[in-house]
Amino acid sequence: MQTLNRVQILGRLTRDPEGKELESGQIVSNFSIATNERYKNRAGEEREETDFHNVVAWGGLAKVVSQYARKGSALYVEGKLKVDNWTDDHDVKHYRIKIVAERVILLDRKPQTEEGSRNTRQGETEETDLF
């Protein structure tokens, strides 16, 4: 039997990405994305729920995300789920689910050039495929 571990989310960064270079020379970037779901409850009232997703990117993808994405940026992320687990000093087991990014698309506009000109029409969203 074949298995599949695939995640796709579209949301906004809750904080600036935290990029760093490890002792091994590998670049890593950690960030969090918020996704919202709107629905009506049984009473007909509109509700909105927000979920927060931890994401990690490696290598060139981490470098680009750290350089161009900022808190509030809209991102599309594809990747796989990974569960980290550890036991603390009090023998309590902890779990953290994260998305290991394999593809990221910036959904916000590109920054304006120094002259202030843009290659896209006003109000148009430009996708920037980062990987």
Backbone torsions as a table, in degrees:
resi	resn	phi	psi	omega
1	MET	NA	136.1	175.3
2	GLN	-87.6	148.8	176.0
3	THR	-121.1	165.4	-178.2
4	LEU	-141.8	130.0	175.8
5	ASN	-125.3	95.3	-173.5
6	ARG	-137.9	133.5	179.2
7	VAL	-130.3	140.1	173.1
8	GLN	-133.9	124.0	175.6
9	ILE	-135.4	153.3	176.5
10	LEU	-134.2	120.1	-177.2
11	GLY	-165.5	-162.9	-177.8
12	ARG	-119.5	144.3	177.7
13	LEU	-66.4	134.1	179.8
14	THR	-87.6	-14.6	178.9
15	ARG	-160.7	166.2	175.9
16	ASP	-63.0	143.9	176.7
17	PRO	-61.6	145.4	177.6
18	GLU	-104.1	96.2	-179.1
19	GLY	-98.6	144.2	176.3
20	LYS	-156.2	159.6	176.0
21	GLU	-103.3	127.3	-179.8
22	LEU	-79.6	165.8	178.5
23	GLU	-56.0	-30.5	-179.9
24	SER	-74.0	-9.4	-177.4
25	GLY	95.4	-10.9	179.1
26	GLN	-71.3	140.2	178.9
27	ILE	-100.3	135.6	179.5
28	VAL	-133.3	145.0	176.3
29	SER	-133.7	128.0	177.0
30	ASN	-110.5	137.1	177.7
31	PHE	-155.5	167.9	-178.0
32	SER	-125.4	138.6	179.2
33	ILE	-120.3	135.2	176.8
34	ALA	-100.3	134.5	173.0
35	THR	-121.3	146.4	-177.5
36	ASN	-118.8	147.1	174.4
37	GLU	-129.9	126.6	178.2
38	ARG	-109.0	140.3	-180.0
39	TYR	-158.6	168.5	174.2
40	LYS	-106.0	134.9	178.4
41	ASN	-81.5	-177.3	-176.9
42	ARG	-61.5	-27.1	179.3
43	ALA	-83.4	-0.9	179.4
44	GLY	85.2	6.2	179.4
45	GLU	-82.6	138.6	177.1
46	GLU	-74.8	134.3	179.4
47	ARG	-127.7	156.6	174.8
48	GLU	-137.5	132.2	177.0
49	GLU	-119.3	140.3	179.6
50	THR	-116.4	133.4	173.9
51	ASP	-114.7	147.3	-179.5
52	PHE	-116.3	132.7	-174.9
53	HIS	-121.7	126.5	174.9
54	ASN	-83.2	133.8	-177.4
55	VAL	-129.8	142.1	173.4
56	VAL	-127.0	136.1	176.2
57	ALA	-124.0	149.9	-176.5
58	TRP	-124.1	158.9	172.2
59	GLY	62.8	-139.5	-178.4
60	GLY	-60.8	-35.4	178.4
61	LEU	-63.7	-41.9	177.9
62	ALA	-62.4	-40.5	-179.4
63	LYS	-62.7	-45.5	-177.5
64	VAL	-69.5	-42.5	178.6
65	VAL	-60.5	-45.0	-179.6
66	SER	-64.2	-33.7	-176.8
67	GLN	-78.4	-39.5	-169.6
68	TYR	-109.1	-23.0	-176.8
69	ALA	-93.0	141.9	179.3
70	ARG	-135.3	163.8	176.7
71	LYS	-47.3	129.6	-179.4
72	GLY	92.7	-13.0	178.5
73	SER	-63.4	140.2	175.4
74	ALA	-86.3	128.8	-178.7
75	LEU	-132.8	145.5	167.5
76	TYR	-107.5	128.5	-178.5
77	VAL	-126.3	132.0	170.7
78	GLU	-115.8	142.6	177.7
79	GLY	179.9	-152.0	179.8
80	LYS	-134.2	154.6	177.5
81	LEU	-81.5	140.7	176.2
82	LYS	-136.1	135.1	179.2
83	VAL	-109.0	120.5	172.2
84	ASP	-96.0	139.5	175.3
85	ASN	-139.5	148.9	-179.9
86	TRP	-156.8	161.4	177.1
87	THR	-112.6	129.2	-177.9
88	ASP	-83.2	-175.9	-177.5
89	ASP	-64.6	-19.1	-179.7
90	HIS	-99.8	17.2	179.0
91	ASP	63.5	28.1	176.8
92	VAL	-97.9	128.9	-179.4
93	LYS	-83.4	133.2	179.4
94	HIS	-120.6	150.1	178.1
95	TYR	-131.9	142.5	174.3
96	ARG	-138.0	124.9	178.1
97	ILE	-96.8	132.7	177.7
98	LYS	-135.8	161.8	174.2
99	ILE	-102.9	125.6	173.4
100	VAL	-91.5	109.6	-174.0
101	ALA	-71.3	134.8	174.2
102	GLU	-115.9	-18.0	178.3
103	ARG	-153.4	136.1	177.5
104	VAL	-134.8	134.5	174.9
105	ILE	-122.1	122.5	173.0
106	LEU	-75.3	126.9	-177.1
107	LEU	-101.7	-5.3	177.9
108	ASP	-82.2	166.8	176.4
109	ARG	-63.9	154.0	171.3
110	LYS	-72.4	150.7	177.6
111	PRO	-63.2	151.5	178.2
112	GLN	-69.3	152.4	176.2
113	THR	-76.0	172.6	-179.0
114	GLU	-59.5	-33.2	179.9
115	GLU	-77.9	-9.2	179.4
116	GLY	84.5	3.5	-179.4
117	SER	-84.4	157.3	-179.9
118	ARG	-132.5	152.5	177.1
119	ASN	-89.3	-8.4	-179.2
120	THR	-113.0	157.9	177.5
121	ARG	-70.8	152.2	-180.0
122	GLN	-59.7	135.0	178.9
123	GLY	87.7	-5.5	-178.2
124	GLU	-89.7	135.8	176.8
125	THR	-90.0	132.7	-179.7
126	GLU	-110.3	127.3	178.4
127	GLU	-87.3	137.6	176.9
128	THR	-121.3	109.0	179.6
129	ASP	-80.3	117.7	-175.2
130	LEU	-88.7	-17.6	-176.1
131	PHE	-155.1	NA	NA
